[in-house]
Structures are given as C-alpha cells and as structure tokens.
Amino acid sequence: MPLVPEVEAELAAAAGEGDSLAFRSIVDHFDPGLRGLAFRLLRDRDRMDDALQEAYIKAYRALPAYDGRSRLGTWLYRITYNVCIDELRRSGREEWEELHDDSVVFDADPGDHVVDRETVVEALSRLSLDIRRCCF
C-alpha cells in the first residue's frame, strides 16, 4: 500500500535531517518491493542483500537532496535498480544485455503494480498442470 503523500514527505524530510527512525520506517515500508526487484535482477539472495545495503546507504546519503518531484517509492526503486545494474555490469554478466532496454520507463510508483493474492492464484490456475508441477 502506498504511503499517503503527506506522510511520505514528512518521513523523507525527517530522514533527510538525520532521523534514523524515520529512515527505518521508510526502509520497512518499501523493502519488500525493493527486495523483489533486486532478486529478479540479480537472481541471488546474497547479491540481493549486498545490493540493497548499498542502495539504502546511497538513499540515506541522498535524502537531504530529495526534492519530492517523484514519489519516494519511485525514487528508491530507481536507486535500487541502478545499484543492481551496476552490479551486473561489474560482474560482466550476460544478464545485463537481457535487462538493458532503453524503452523501459520508471516514472510510475512500483506500489501501483501490486497484485492481490486472488489474481495470482487465478493466473496460476490457468497454467497447465505440467508447468505448475515443474515450477511451483
């Protein structure tokens, strides 16, 4: 669930002034989505954890300059995405080529794309039994 814009702005301002509890609230709220993004890109839990740690450090340091032009979730999503892509580039992985697509736009709040459980269950039920056995 997205944060109310006023709460988001308050938390961002407080965290930008060094309030570690405000920053912790931000991380707690956005971590599940950012963790999913990092794992989808890196496909490795250890690399995901390292990337998230780096992304949160970058975000904490950059919060004083956060101007609110984009939603906080979108801003964090982009920082995390960039950290993951940098990691893929550094490791020389072929995955970078698969992921690199200049047509992808990240100006939407990732929270707008949350799918409820019923939708997922319905989609999975449409898969063939063989695919469900193999992959799930």
Summary of the structure (lengths in Angstrom):
residues: 136
radius of gyration: 16.9
end to end distance: 26.2
largest distance: 53.8
contacts: 324
relative contact order: 0.12
helix: 74%
strand: 0%
